[in-house]
Amino acid sequence: MKRHRAVLPGLVAAGLVLLVALHTIPHAMAESSPMLPSLQKFTDCLDLIERYYVDKVEPGKLIEGAIKGMTSTLDPHSAYLSKEDYKEMEISTTGSFGGLGIELGIKDGQLTVITPIEDTPAFKAGIKPGDKILKIDGQSTTDMTLEEAVKLLRGPKGTKVTLTLGRESLDKPLELTITRATIHIESVVSQTLEPGYGYVKVRSFQVDTADAVKKAVQKLLKAGGLQGLVLDLRYNPGGLLDQAIAVSDLFLEAGKIVYTDGRNPEDHVEYRAHKDGTFEYFPMVVLINGGTASAAEIVAGALQDNERAVIVGVKSFGKASVQTIRQLGDGSALKLTVARYYTPSGRSIQAKGIEPDVFVEQAVLLPEKGQSFIREKDLKSHLEPPDAEKPEAAQAPDGKARPENDYQLKYGLDLLKTWGVFNRAKKAT
């Protein structure tokens, strides 16, 4: 089976990725190719630049620039990755990197914060979804690519970076100086909210996330059983597709989890749940918000369509495309969108998002303007469907989830407790 992976969009852009080695690249330069006239124009331009441009330019630099420009005409999740960018992407999937902890996107041509990653310097500094990054260390971000921005934001632990932010609720730009840290995202945290009611938060889908979720639930079961579980996927930017499938499979005995569909036969893949290893039934609530993206939306969609959980919160990000990364001979790579994914019922949530079963806004909002999540539909050149907010006070300084400070979590817990009451009433009748 081919291995599907997803880049952690906190660092480049939300995405599901199939990582494969590329040994040969088909050439589109046959005599009969309709590309031939355009390729001739390209070589003509290359020749003119080489002969007449005021300074001598390395041909390799020109070619890389052309490739970047070519991929920029596609969707926001397709990109050329230099050798260094490719290495950074691989590091990102381990959940450990140096930087601030910001998930970025491009909206209306501006570098925009999709969400700060919880418990990172960016989150603690008060950076909010929807903030426009106008400058990085005094350098304008106008026409800056996501990859270029990531390079400027990353850096050794202890070094500082100054961001100039535009915020809808403020009359003038906000300047923040933030100290970089080693960002290690612990993908899963868990606790008992009340006797019998557990809480598992999945921050991202990394190489060991499914095992971590399994261990967390087993621990909660051993602590006295589960009358209900809250699975928190808020501010989860995605990650590895195989881990999203494995997490869904922990709670589903049978049925579809997700399927993909693209131009090529190998992109038509269906993933199904297996009874072995599935936890025995207990009521579940899944929390989502506008920072719930990509792989996290697969889990929410699978549990919703299979009627395994009640989805609570606000509409999710809305990214339902699959990327493949094909490594090139020099160590660089091409990240291409090759397919769309669909929830078990056949829904495409691309640029739409997952609608919660119970719409619950967070109690704490931005002053006056309310929340302003950046979603897939807001990104430049996003794929069309086929047919802001203040970070929640979900965790206290001790790292524990506090329902009394988190309205969506409190609602989810109350819903689970009500579930138990109605079950008892049903048995009584």
MIKE-177421 format. One record per residue (C-alpha): residue in three letters; chain; x, y, z. Coordinates in Angstrom, 3 decimals, always signed. Each point is the difference from the previous one (the first is absolute). Layout:
BEGIN
<site "ALA", "A", <X, Y, Z>>
...
This chain:
BEGIN
<site "MET", "A", <+0.000, +0.000, +0.000>>
<site "LYS", "A", <+1.283, +3.462, -0.808>>
<site "ARG", "A", <+0.862, +2.217, +2.933>>
<site "HIS", "A", <-1.969, +3.193, +0.337>>
<site "ARG", "A", <+1.422, +2.856, +1.996>>
<site "ALA", "A", <-1.043, +3.503, +0.775>>
<site "VAL", "A", <+2.173, +3.024, +0.539>>
<site "LEU", "A", <-0.621, +1.745, +3.319>>
<site "PRO", "A", <-1.704, +3.101, -1.258>>
<site "GLY", "A", <+1.248, +1.957, +2.992>>
<site "LEU", "A", <+3.069, +0.433, -1.853>>
<site "VAL", "A", <-0.804, +0.231, -3.650>>
<site "ALA", "A", <-3.661, -0.633, -0.766>>
<site "ALA", "A", <-2.632, -2.491, +1.076>>
<site "GLY", "A", <+0.289, -3.152, -2.040>>
<site "LEU", "A", <-0.294, -3.754, -0.488>>
<site "VAL", "A", <+3.028, -1.366, -1.768>>
<site "LEU", "A", <+0.953, -3.253, -1.680>>
<site "LEU", "A", <+3.806, -0.315, +0.316>>
<site "VAL", "A", <+1.545, -2.050, -2.807>>
<site "ALA", "A", <+3.415, -0.241, -1.591>>
<site "LEU", "A", <+0.319, +1.169, -3.598>>
<site "HIS", "A", <+2.606, -1.779, -2.082>>
<site "THR", "A", <-0.949, +1.362, -3.414>>
<site "ILE", "A", <-2.106, +2.918, -1.166>>
<site "PRO", "A", <-2.007, -0.430, -3.198>>
<site "HIS", "A", <+1.114, +2.538, -2.603>>
<site "ALA", "A", <-2.674, +2.040, -1.772>>
<site "MET", "A", <+2.220, +0.961, -2.889>>
<site "ALA", "A", <-1.104, -2.498, -2.621>>
<site "GLU", "A", <-0.400, +1.386, -3.509>>
<site "SER", "A", <-3.783, -0.281, +0.196>>
<site "SER", "A", <-0.303, +1.662, +3.413>>
<site "PRO", "A", <-2.288, +3.060, +0.103>>
<site "MET", "A", <+2.446, +1.388, +2.579>>
<site "LEU", "A", <+2.726, +0.383, -2.587>>
<site "PRO", "A", <-0.851, +3.594, -1.072>>
<site "SER", "A", <-0.144, +1.136, +3.651>>
<site "LEU", "A", <+3.255, -1.777, +0.790>>
<site "GLN", "A", <+1.570, +1.737, -2.972>>
<site "LYS", "A", <-1.166, +3.347, +1.391>>
<site "PHE", "A", <+1.514, -0.889, +3.350>>
<site "THR", "A", <+3.381, -0.838, -1.494>>
<site "ASP", "A", <-0.131, +3.207, -2.047>>
<site "CYS", "A", <-0.533, +2.031, +3.188>>
<site "LEU", "A", <+2.779, -1.885, +1.740>>
<site "ASP", "A", <+2.334, +0.749, -2.869>>
<site "LEU", "A", <-0.895, +3.717, -0.049>>
<site "ILE", "A", <+0.579, +0.335, +3.757>>
<site "GLU", "A", <+3.303, -1.807, -0.257>>
<site "ARG", "A", <+1.173, +2.217, -2.885>>
<site "TYR", "A", <-1.346, +3.438, +0.907>>
<site "TYR", "A", <-0.788, +0.274, +3.728>>
<site "VAL", "A", <+2.149, +2.649, +1.677>>
<site "ASP", "A", <+1.660, -2.517, +2.364>>
<site "LYS", "A", <+1.046, -3.559, -0.563>>
<site "VAL", "A", <-2.550, -2.390, +1.505>>
<site "GLU", "A", <+0.605, -3.644, +0.811>>
<site "PRO", "A", <-2.188, -2.202, -2.272>>
<site "GLY", "A", <-0.934, -2.207, +2.960>>
<site "LYS", "A", <-1.408, +3.000, +1.837>>
<site "LEU", "A", <-2.102, +0.931, -3.023>>
<site "ILE", "A", <-1.352, -3.533, -0.364>>
<site "GLU", "A", <-0.908, -0.235, +3.705>>
<site "GLY", "A", <-1.771, +3.346, -0.249>>
<site "ALA", "A", <-1.948, -1.234, -3.010>>
<site "ILE", "A", <-1.056, -3.173, +1.809>>
<site "LYS", "A", <-1.145, +2.005, +3.029>>
<site "GLY", "A", <-1.994, +2.289, -2.256>>
<site "MET", "A", <-1.561, -2.967, -1.787>>
<site "THR", "A", <-1.175, -1.673, +3.202>>
<site "SER", "A", <-1.302, +3.326, +1.348>>
<site "THR", "A", <-2.612, -0.007, -2.779>>
<site "LEU", "A", <-1.500, -3.196, +1.456>>
<site "ASP", "A", <-1.697, -0.252, +3.405>>
<site "PRO", "A", <+1.473, +1.280, +3.316>>
<site "HIS", "A", <+1.163, -3.466, +1.058>>
<site "SER", "A", <+2.097, -0.773, -3.091>>
<site "ALA", "A", <+3.563, +1.265, +0.125>>
<site "TYR", "A", <+3.601, -0.537, -0.995>>
<site "LEU", "A", <+2.143, -0.952, +3.002>>
<site "SER", "A", <+3.710, +0.680, -0.111>>
<site "LYS", "A", <+2.294, -2.572, +1.575>>
<site "GLU", "A", <-0.049, +2.027, +3.223>>
<site "ASP", "A", <-3.788, +0.439, -0.087>>
<site "TYR", "A", <-0.454, -3.744, -0.483>>
<site "LYS", "A", <+2.180, -0.759, +3.010>>
<site "GLU", "A", <-1.955, +2.545, +2.063>>
<site "MET", "A", <-3.262, -1.681, -1.007>>
<site "GLU", "A", <+1.288, -3.381, +1.137>>
<site "ILE", "A", <+1.098, +1.517, +3.319>>
<site "SER", "A", <-3.430, +1.573, +0.419>>
<site "THR", "A", <-1.768, -3.362, -0.112>>
<site "THR", "A", <+1.927, -1.121, +3.089>>
<site "GLY", "A", <-1.619, +2.799, +2.031>>
<site "SER", "A", <+3.282, +1.671, +0.967>>
<site "PHE", "A", <+1.472, +3.120, -1.602>>
<site "GLY", "A", <+1.378, +3.417, +0.869>>
<site "GLY", "A", <-2.233, +3.031, -0.380>>
<site "LEU", "A", <-3.136, +1.735, +1.255>>
<site "GLY", "A", <-2.815, -2.491, -0.667>>
<site "ILE", "A", <-2.204, +1.729, -2.559>>
<site "GLU", "A", <-2.141, -1.573, -2.702>>
<site "LEU", "A", <+0.056, +2.272, -3.043>>
<site "GLY", "A", <-1.997, +0.532, -3.176>>
<site "ILE", "A", <-0.446, +2.603, -2.727>>
<site "LYS", "A", <-3.255, +1.980, +0.035>>
<site "ASP", "A", <-0.677, +2.865, -2.400>>
<site "GLY", "A", <+3.673, -0.046, -0.931>>
<site "GLN", "A", <+1.139, +0.513, +3.604>>
<site "LEU", "A", <+1.889, -2.296, +2.351>>
<site "THR", "A", <-2.656, -0.934, +2.544>>
<site "VAL", "A", <-0.090, -1.961, +3.243>>
<site "ILE", "A", <-2.358, -2.958, -0.269>>
<site "THR", "A", <+0.574, -0.928, +3.621>>
<site "PRO", "A", <+2.721, +0.103, +2.631>>
<site "ILE", "A", <+0.942, -3.466, +1.218>>
<site "GLU", "A", <-0.963, -0.464, +3.633>>
<site "ASP", "A", <+2.625, +0.405, +2.716>>
<site "THR", "A", <+2.581, +1.534, -2.359>>
<site "PRO", "A", <+1.654, +3.455, +0.156>>
<site "ALA", "A", <-2.437, +1.327, -2.616>>
<site "PHE", "A", <-3.005, -1.206, +1.981>>
<site "LYS", "A", <+1.313, +1.411, +3.267>>
<site "ALA", "A", <+0.864, +3.338, -1.641>>
<site "GLY", "A", <-3.643, +0.471, -0.957>>
<site "ILE", "A", <+0.214, -0.476, -3.765>>
<site "LYS", "A", <-3.509, -0.665, -1.294>>
<site "PRO", "A", <-1.588, -1.715, -2.997>>
<site "GLY", "A", <-0.525, +2.564, -2.744>>
<site "ASP", "A", <+3.003, +2.165, +0.894>>
<site "LYS", "A", <+1.819, +1.295, -3.078>>
<site "ILE", "A", <+3.790, -0.257, +0.233>>
<site "LEU", "A", <+1.101, +3.242, -1.642>>
<site "LYS", "A", <+3.706, -0.161, +0.836>>
<site "ILE", "A", <+2.479, -2.524, +1.390>>
<site "ASP", "A", <+2.975, +1.704, +1.652>>
<site "GLY", "A", <-0.796, +3.105, -1.995>>
<site "GLN", "A", <-0.178, -1.818, -3.334>>
<site "SER", "A", <-3.267, +0.470, -1.867>>
<site "THR", "A", <-1.934, -3.196, -0.710>>
<site "THR", "A", <-1.582, +1.413, -3.158>>
<site "ASP", "A", <+0.284, -2.695, -2.708>>
<site "MET", "A", <+1.833, -2.266, +2.484>>
<site "THR", "A", <-0.677, -3.712, -0.422>>
<site "LEU", "A", <-0.929, -2.268, +2.902>>
<site "GLU", "A", <+3.327, -1.796, -0.317>>
<site "GLU", "A", <+1.931, +3.275, +0.190>>
<site "ALA", "A", <-1.992, +1.083, +3.048>>
<site "VAL", "A", <+0.633, -3.318, +1.767>>
<site "LYS", "A", <+3.756, +0.385, -0.520>>
<site "LEU", "A", <-0.096, +3.448, +1.611>>
<site "LEU", "A", <-2.168, -1.125, +2.911>>
<site "ARG", "A", <+2.032, -3.104, +0.786>>
<site "GLY", "A", <+3.221, +0.331, +1.970>>
<site "PRO", "A", <+2.022, -1.246, +2.961>>
<site "LYS", "A", <-1.551, -0.167, +3.441>>
<site "GLY", "A", <+0.457, +3.227, +1.956>>
<site "THR", "A", <+0.274, +2.310, -3.001>>
<site "LYS", "A", <-2.597, +2.702, -0.533>>
<site "VAL", "A", <-2.139, +1.011, -2.962>>
<site "THR", "A", <-2.125, +3.137, -0.293>>
<site "LEU", "A", <-3.354, -0.220, -1.777>>
<site "THR", "A", <-2.061, +2.940, -1.206>>
<site "LEU", "A", <-3.628, -1.110, -0.016>>
<site "GLY", "A", <-3.158, +1.415, -1.473>>
<site "ARG", "A", <-3.079, -0.853, +2.043>>
<site "GLU", "A", <-3.560, +0.792, -1.028>>
<site "SER", "A", <-0.968, +1.247, +3.446>>
<site "LEU", "A", <+2.958, +2.413, +0.261>>
<site "ASP", "A", <+0.409, +3.411, -1.629>>
<site "LYS", "A", <+3.765, -0.314, -0.473>>
<site "PRO", "A", <+2.517, -2.838, -0.472>>
<site "LEU", "A", <+1.054, -1.981, +3.046>>
<site "GLU", "A", <+3.683, -0.809, +0.535>>
<site "LEU", "A", <+0.980, -3.084, +1.998>>
<site "THR", "A", <+3.486, -1.262, +0.772>>
<site "ILE", "A", <-0.097, -3.716, +0.720>>
<site "THR", "A", <+2.747, -2.346, +1.179>>
<site "ARG", "A", <+0.338, -3.152, -2.071>>
<site "ALA", "A", <-0.138, -3.353, +1.733>>
<site "THR", "A", <+0.435, -3.628, -0.885>>
<site "ILE", "A", <-3.543, -0.822, -0.977>>
<site "HIS", "A", <-0.792, -3.513, +1.052>>
<site "ILE", "A", <-3.651, -0.684, -0.481>>
<site "GLU", "A", <-1.181, -2.770, +2.287>>
<site "SER", "A", <-2.663, -1.313, -2.317>>
<site "VAL", "A", <-2.314, -1.459, +2.672>>
<site "VAL", "A", <-0.931, +1.104, +3.511>>
<site "SER", "A", <-2.697, -1.513, +2.191>>
<site "GLN", "A", <-1.637, +0.267, +3.399>>
<site "THR", "A", <-3.121, -0.869, +1.979>>
<site "LEU", "A", <-2.457, +2.903, +0.003>>
<site "GLU", "A", <-2.337, -1.557, +2.548>>
<site "PRO", "A", <-0.316, -3.570, +1.262>>
<site "GLY", "A", <-0.954, -2.101, -3.037>>
<site "TYR", "A", <+0.538, +2.779, -2.551>>
<site "GLY", "A", <+3.277, +0.180, -1.902>>
<site "TYR", "A", <+1.677, +2.616, -2.173>>
<site "VAL", "A", <+2.495, -0.657, -2.814>>
<site "LYS", "A", <+1.454, +2.865, -2.011>>
<site "VAL", "A", <+1.770, -0.741, -3.283>>
<site "ARG", "A", <+2.145, +3.000, -0.950>>
<site "SER", "A", <+1.367, -1.435, -3.244>>
<site "PHE", "A", <+0.345, -3.329, -1.791>>
<site "GLN", "A", <+3.607, -1.161, +0.328>>
<site "VAL", "A", <+1.666, -3.362, -0.467>>
<site "ASP", "A", <-1.133, -1.361, +3.386>>
<site "THR", "A", <-3.333, +1.770, +0.494>>
<site "ALA", "A", <-2.274, -3.033, -0.347>>
<site "ASP", "A", <+2.031, -1.949, +2.584>>
<site "ALA", "A", <-0.078, +3.013, +2.322>>
<site "VAL", "A", <-3.806, +0.299, -0.304>>
<site "LYS", "A", <-0.375, -3.736, +0.640>>
<site "LYS", "A", <+2.141, +0.188, +3.141>>
<site "ALA", "A", <-1.846, +3.096, +1.227>>
<site "VAL", "A", <-3.418, -1.643, -0.332>>
<site "GLN", "A", <+1.242, -3.243, +1.582>>
<site "LYS", "A", <+1.285, +2.026, +2.957>>
<site "LEU", "A", <-3.364, +1.723, +0.375>>
<site "LEU", "A", <-1.795, -3.360, -0.136>>
<site "LYS", "A", <+2.257, -1.461, +2.688>>
<site "ALA", "A", <-0.607, +3.040, +2.202>>
<site "GLY", "A", <-3.631, -0.975, +0.461>>
<site "GLY", "A", <-1.631, -0.489, -3.388>>
<site "LEU", "A", <-1.438, +2.506, -2.443>>
<site "GLN", "A", <-3.563, +1.240, +0.010>>
<site "GLY", "A", <+1.027, +2.457, -2.687>>
<site "LEU", "A", <+3.016, +1.422, -1.847>>
<site "VAL", "A", <+0.736, +3.469, -1.379>>
<site "LEU", "A", <+2.380, -0.137, -2.980>>
<site "ASP", "A", <+1.370, +3.512, -0.538>>
<site "LEU", "A", <+1.155, +0.766, -3.556>>
<site "ARG", "A", <-0.076, +3.798, +0.282>>
<site "TYR", "A", <+3.057, +1.801, -1.375>>
<site "ASN", "A", <+1.201, -3.292, -1.494>>
<site "PRO", "A", <+1.591, +0.912, -3.360>>
<site "GLY", "A", <+0.203, -3.574, -1.273>>
<site "GLY", "A", <+2.969, -2.278, -0.540>>
<site "LEU", "A", <+0.448, -3.575, -1.174>>
<site "LEU", "A", <-2.909, -1.547, -1.827>>
<site "ASP", "A", <+0.748, -3.554, +1.151>>
<site "GLN", "A", <-0.162, +1.184, +3.606>>
<site "ALA", "A", <-3.361, +1.709, -0.551>>
<site "ILE", "A", <-1.321, -3.264, -1.439>>
<site "ALA", "A", <+1.445, -2.012, +2.899>>
<site "VAL", "A", <-1.508, +2.343, +2.609>>
<site "SER", "A", <-3.418, -0.247, -1.678>>
<site "ASP", "A", <+0.333, -3.791, -0.087>>
<site "LEU", "A", <+0.413, -0.092, +3.793>>
<site "PHE", "A", <-3.615, +1.091, +0.404>>
<site "LEU", "A", <-1.658, -1.649, -3.030>>
<site "GLU", "A", <-0.739, -3.712, -0.382>>
<site "ALA", "A", <-0.875, +0.129, -3.694>>
<site "GLY", "A", <-0.796, +2.279, -2.917>>
<site "LYS", "A", <+1.893, +2.542, -2.051>>
<site "ILE", "A", <+2.390, +2.440, +1.621>>
<site "VAL", "A", <+0.924, +2.055, -3.063>>
<site "TYR", "A", <+0.590, -0.441, -3.724>>
<site "THR", "A", <+2.004, +1.941, -2.563>>
<site "ASP", "A", <-0.689, +0.666, -3.663>>
<site "GLY", "A", <+2.288, +1.521, -2.619>>
<site "ARG", "A", <+0.876, -0.083, -3.704>>
<site "ASN", "A", <+2.154, -3.113, +0.239>>
<site "PRO", "A", <-1.211, -3.497, +0.986>>
<site "GLU", "A", <+2.549, -0.249, +2.838>>
<site "ASP", "A", <-1.614, +3.014, +1.638>>
<site "HIS", "A", <-3.329, -1.840, +0.385>>
<site "VAL", "A", <+0.424, -1.470, +3.487>>
<site "GLU", "A", <-2.545, -0.967, +2.663>>
<site "TYR", "A", <+0.888, -0.454, +3.658>>
<site "ARG", "A", <-2.262, -2.054, +2.268>>
<site "ALA", "A", <-0.225, -0.672, +3.713>>
<site "HIS", "A", <+0.817, -3.365, +1.610>>
<site "LYS", "A", <-1.656, -1.558, +3.016>>
<site "ASP", "A", <+3.263, -1.233, +1.508>>
<site "GLY", "A", <+1.438, +2.534, +2.412>>
<site "THR", "A", <-3.157, +2.112, +0.180>>
<site "PHE", "A", <-0.917, +1.339, +3.435>>
<site "GLU", "A", <-3.293, -1.196, +1.404>>
<site "TYR", "A", <-2.787, +2.529, -0.402>>
<site "PHE", "A", <-0.173, +3.099, +2.163>>
<site "PRO", "A", <-1.622, +3.331, -0.922>>
<site "MET", "A", <+2.300, +2.493, -1.724>>
<site "VAL", "A", <+0.014, +3.734, -0.688>>
<site "VAL", "A", <+2.509, +1.447, -2.480>>
<site "LEU", "A", <+0.908, +3.695, +0.291>>
<site "ILE", "A", <+0.928, +1.902, -3.183>>
<site "ASN", "A", <+0.601, +3.600, -1.028>>
<site "GLY", "A", <+1.407, +1.984, -2.919>>
<site "GLY", "A", <+3.493, -1.205, +0.880>>
<site "THR", "A", <-1.044, -3.644, -0.491>>
<site "ALA", "A", <+1.480, -0.896, -3.381>>
<site "SER", "A", <+0.973, -2.751, -2.391>>
<site "ALA", "A", <+0.702, -3.298, +1.798>>
<site "ALA", "A", <-1.965, +1.224, +3.027>>
<site "GLU", "A", <-3.012, +0.557, -2.255>>
<site "ILE", "A", <+0.289, -3.586, -1.237>>
<site "VAL", "A", <-0.411, -1.281, +3.557>>
<site "ALA", "A", <-2.905, +2.342, +0.736>>
<site "GLY", "A", <-1.708, -0.888, -3.296>>
<site "ALA", "A", <+0.458, -3.747, +0.505>>
<site "LEU", "A", <-1.443, +0.036, +3.517>>
<site "GLN", "A", <-2.836, +2.309, -1.069>>
<site "ASP", "A", <-1.048, -1.949, -3.105>>
<site "ASN", "A", <+0.175, -3.325, +1.825>>
<site "GLU", "A", <-2.137, +1.492, +2.808>>
<site "ARG", "A", <+2.670, -0.873, +2.542>>
<site "ALA", "A", <+0.332, +3.458, +1.534>>
<site "VAL", "A", <-1.794, +3.312, +0.314>>
<site "ILE", "A", <+2.020, +2.854, -1.528>>
<site "VAL", "A", <-0.078, +3.193, +2.096>>
<site "GLY", "A", <+1.468, +3.442, -0.737>>
<site "VAL", "A", <+0.221, +2.153, -3.124>>
<site "LYS", "A", <+0.667, -0.844, -3.648>>
<site "SER", "A", <+3.436, -1.440, -0.743>>
<site "PHE", "A", <+2.709, +1.293, -2.357>>
<site "GLY", "A", <-1.116, -1.830, -3.154>>
<site "LYS", "A", <+3.031, -1.662, -1.600>>
<site "ALA", "A", <-0.785, -3.222, -1.810>>
<site "SER", "A", <+2.811, -0.470, -2.493>>
<site "VAL", "A", <+2.864, -2.487, -0.048>>
<site "GLN", "A", <+3.563, +0.897, -0.922>>
<site "THR", "A", <+2.756, -2.263, -1.258>>
<site "ILE", "A", <+3.645, +0.884, +0.511>>
<site "ARG", "A", <+2.308, -1.284, -2.705>>
<site "GLN", "A", <+3.666, +0.313, +0.769>>
<site "LEU", "A", <+2.200, +1.213, -2.853>>
<site "GLY", "A", <+3.473, -1.173, -0.822>>
<site "ASP", "A", <+1.839, +2.854, +1.739>>
<site "GLY", "A", <-1.817, -0.393, +3.319>>
<site "SER", "A", <-2.645, +2.626, -0.714>>
<site "ALA", "A", <-3.651, -1.022, -0.392>>
<site "LEU", "A", <-3.293, +0.880, -1.622>>
<site "LYS", "A", <-3.111, +0.075, +2.149>>
<site "LEU", "A", <-3.096, -0.396, -2.159>>
<site "THR", "A", <-3.692, -0.265, +0.744>>
<site "VAL", "A", <-1.066, -3.272, -1.612>>
<site "ALA", "A", <-3.411, -0.819, +1.458>>
<site "ARG", "A", <-2.944, +1.121, +2.085>>
<site "TYR", "A", <-1.158, -1.948, +3.024>>
<site "TYR", "A", <-3.589, -0.736, +0.943>>
<site "THR", "A", <-1.669, -0.877, +3.291>>
<site "PRO", "A", <-1.697, -3.418, +0.292>>
<site "SER", "A", <-3.364, +1.362, -1.214>>
<site "GLY", "A", <+1.628, +1.438, -3.116>>
<site "ARG", "A", <+0.255, +3.617, +1.160>>
<site "SER", "A", <+2.803, +2.199, -1.215>>
<site "ILE", "A", <+0.695, +2.611, +2.656>>
<site "GLN", "A", <+2.533, +1.790, -2.235>>
<site "ALA", "A", <-0.327, +3.771, +0.592>>
<site "LYS", "A", <-3.173, -0.774, +1.994>>
<site "GLY", "A", <+1.115, -1.526, +3.272>>
<site "ILE", "A", <-1.793, -2.423, +2.282>>
<site "GLU", "A", <-3.179, +1.364, +1.506>>
<site "PRO", "A", <-0.351, -0.963, +3.664>>
<site "ASP", "A", <-3.073, -1.914, +1.137>>
<site "VAL", "A", <-0.345, +2.546, +2.798>>
<site "PHE", "A", <+1.209, +3.526, -0.764>>
<site "VAL", "A", <+1.676, +1.467, +3.091>>
<site "GLU", "A", <+2.128, +3.134, -0.164>>
<site "GLN", "A", <+2.747, +0.562, +2.508>>
<site "ALA", "A", <-0.985, +2.429, +2.725>>
<site "VAL", "A", <+3.159, +2.123, -0.316>>
<site "LEU", "A", <+0.070, +2.046, -3.214>>
<site "LEU", "A", <+2.121, +2.733, -1.474>>
<site "PRO", "A", <-1.193, +3.490, +0.973>>
<site "GLU", "A", <-2.827, +1.307, -2.180>>
<site "LYS", "A", <+0.948, -1.833, -3.203>>
<site "GLY", "A", <-0.569, -3.523, +1.310>>
<site "GLN", "A", <+1.893, -3.030, -1.289>>
<site "SER", "A", <+1.839, -0.113, -3.309>>
<site "PHE", "A", <+1.273, -3.453, -0.924>>
<site "ILE", "A", <+1.908, -0.401, -3.267>>
<site "ARG", "A", <-1.337, -2.993, -1.885>>
<site "GLU", "A", <+0.935, -1.870, -3.163>>
<site "LYS", "A", <-2.512, +1.993, -2.065>>
<site "ASP", "A", <+1.856, +3.197, +0.912>>
<site "LEU", "A", <+3.340, -1.182, -1.404>>
<site "LYS", "A", <+1.093, +1.283, -3.387>>
<site "SER", "A", <-0.736, -2.423, -2.896>>
<site "HIS", "A", <-1.600, -2.603, +2.288>>
<site "LEU", "A", <-1.586, -3.019, -1.654>>
<site "GLU", "A", <-3.715, +0.458, -0.564>>
<site "PRO", "A", <-2.441, -2.660, +1.273>>
<site "PRO", "A", <-0.591, -2.668, -2.698>>
<site "ASP", "A", <-3.774, +0.334, -0.846>>
<site "ALA", "A", <+9.659, +15.304, +22.372>>
<site "GLU", "A", <-0.177, -0.340, +2.874>>
<site "LYS", "A", <+1.705, +0.171, +3.368>>
<site "PRO", "A", <+1.545, -3.371, +0.902>>
<site "GLU", "A", <-2.297, -1.853, +2.330>>
<site "ALA", "A", <+0.875, -0.119, +3.672>>
<site "ALA", "A", <-0.140, -3.768, -0.267>>
<site "GLN", "A", <+3.038, -0.544, +2.159>>
<site "ALA", "A", <+1.117, +1.529, +3.241>>
<site "PRO", "A", <+3.701, +0.582, +0.771>>
<site "ASP", "A", <+0.224, -3.549, +1.373>>
<site "GLY", "A", <-0.990, -1.328, -3.425>>
<site "LYS", "A", <-3.367, -1.346, +1.134>>
<site "ALA", "A", <-3.187, +0.529, -1.972>>
<site "ARG", "A", <-2.495, +2.103, +1.970>>
<site "PRO", "A", <-3.665, -0.327, -1.022>>
<site "GLU", "A", <-0.854, +3.028, +2.147>>
<site "ASN", "A", <+2.304, +2.133, -2.195>>
<site "ASP", "A", <-0.868, -1.643, -3.306>>
<site "TYR", "A", <-3.619, +0.288, -1.075>>
<site "GLN", "A", <+0.227, -2.519, -2.866>>
<site "LEU", "A", <+1.626, -2.596, +2.244>>
<site "LYS", "A", <-2.571, +0.612, +2.727>>
<site "TYR", "A", <-2.818, -0.455, -2.492>>
<site "GLY", "A", <+1.552, -3.256, -1.255>>
<site "LEU", "A", <+0.360, -1.347, +3.530>>
<site "ASP", "A", <-3.572, +0.989, +0.881>>
<site "LEU", "A", <-1.218, -1.714, -3.164>>
<site "LEU", "A", <+1.725, -3.253, +0.994>>
<site "LYS", "A", <-1.478, +0.169, +3.490>>
<site "THR", "A", <-3.465, +0.663, -1.447>>
<site "TRP", "A", <+0.550, -2.972, -2.321>>
<site "GLY", "A", <+0.413, -2.221, +3.050>>
<site "VAL", "A", <-3.126, +1.418, +1.642>>
<site "PHE", "A", <-2.131, -0.725, -3.081>>
<site "ASN", "A", <+1.395, -3.520, -0.258>>
<site "ARG", "A", <-0.996, -0.674, +3.591>>
<site "ALA", "A", <-3.433, +1.459, -0.619>>
<site "LYS", "A", <-0.389, -2.224, -3.070>>
<site "LYS", "A", <+0.862, -3.108, +2.028>>
<site "ALA", "A", <-2.459, +1.012, +2.703>>
<site "THR", "A", <-2.854, +0.053, -2.477>>
